[in-house]
């Protein structure tokens, strides 16, 4: 059996082993595959593993030996699942491999905004502390999290993990989610969308991208937020109207933003957010701790093994 991994670099840049996949057959790993080479590289493959490399209808229709497509991510929009279903080809994903890692990055951004650790470390490196007449040096207001309100949009696994960390810091947690119908005592208060934007001192986005949440952070909702509030997005870049957020930050209508995702990745040169005031952007790495990537690879192996044994797990297209 021929197995092709189209873009192995992000999942395994060299610190993990492909051996558990290689045991199933002939394994070919490409670090990256441009769209025009996908069909050629997959010729003769029974199994395709992809992360972000597009597997389009034309490719699926052309690969007569293809039996299985595994996605090394939760989202499967890079695969034409309808075309796969028509061929009876299951498409699998890997849910739930990184909640703790993503929540950890969420708080890395929150703590960066409230403590400005990197900024002050740079100031020390440039000699500003050494030339300061006082025993300590700070040129930016520091913010204590205890007693602040953490708002969470989307209360799934990652949202709940973020809430747990927030409570450990002494924060009050409020959330808005389709699945959250009432308060959970000692855990979270269920609120309306307007209340979420209006009351949050820190608003963190953890909801799926749907027609209802597309650009939910827009000029109208940003206007409801406190001027001292922070926005965090480790979810999907398209949840944010980027021009509106940049305008709010540059005008001082919002205290800061920490983002791990943007609407297009890598960002276009004219994206306004990397240069916006008090906006800190990391390059979509919340998911990418070694522990999370190891879980992701293990689950990818388990998905394929289950398929070969005639068992369906994590199949997203009903085949």
Protein Blocks (a to p, Z undefined) as FASTA:
>chain_A
ZZddfblmlmmnolacfklmmmnmccdddfbdcfklmmmmmgoiabdcdfklccdfklmm
mmmmbcbdcddbfblklpcfklmmmnopacdddehklmmmmmmmmmmmmmmmmnommmmm
mmmmnommmmpcbfbdcfbdcddfehpacddehjafklmmmmmmmmmnopacddddfklm
bdcehiaccddfklmmmmpmbdcdfbdcdfklgokbcfklmmmpcfkbccddfkbfklpc
fklmmmmmmnopagbdcdfbdfbdcddfklmklmpghiacdehillmgfklmmmmmmmmm
mmmmmmmnopaehiaklZZ
